[in-house]
Amino acid sequence: MGLRMITGGVSADDYIEAYRLHRRSVASAMTWIMGGAILFGIALTIFGKSVLGVIIVFGGIGGLIGEKIHAGLYLPNRARKHYSQFKGIDTPITYRWDSGKLSVQSERGGGDRDWETIHKLKENDRLFLLYLTDVLFEIIPKAWFISQEQMSEFRRYVLKSEGV
C-alpha cells in the first residue's frame, strides 16, 4: 500500500470534537429518554392524569434543554480547559503502522503497540478515536491522512484489531 505514516498536531477544535464524539452515545440516549418522557407525559395527559402528565412533559423538555446546554456550552468550555492543561498536545505527533503494530512518536516520547491493544474505534467525518480502554483514547484527525486509500488502510487495521 501507500505511505504508512501521518503527522500532525491536535488543535483545540479537534479536542472539543473528540469530547463530542466520545459522548455521542450518551447524548443520543439522553435525547431518546427525554423524548420518551415527553411522549409518556402527553399520553398521561390525554388519559386523564393531566397534572402528572404535564410534570413529566416539562421534565422531559427540561432534560432536552439541559443536554443542549451541556453539549453547546459546558462541554466545549471544559474541553478547552483540559486542552490548555495538556502540555505539548499541539506539537507534531507522528504515527507509523504496518500489519503488526502502530508506532507513535512526538517530542514528549514515543512507543509501539500491537494493533490488538486497540479496544475500539469511534469515528466521525473529522476524527478517529482509538480507544485503549473504555475511556482512554487517542485523537487522530482525518486531515492528517494524505489520501482516502491511506485512511481506509488505517481503518482496516484498527477494525481488524477489534475483531470486526
Buried (B, 14 or more C-beta within 10 A) or exposed (E): EEEBBBEBBBBBBBBBBBBBBBBEEEBEEBBEBBEEBBEBBBEBBEEEBEEEBBBBBEBBBEBBEEBEEBBEEEBBEEBBEBBEEEEEBBEEBBBBBEEEBBBBBBEEEEEEBEBEBBBBBBBEEBBBBBBEEEEEBBBBBBEBBEEEEBBEBBBEBBBEBEEE
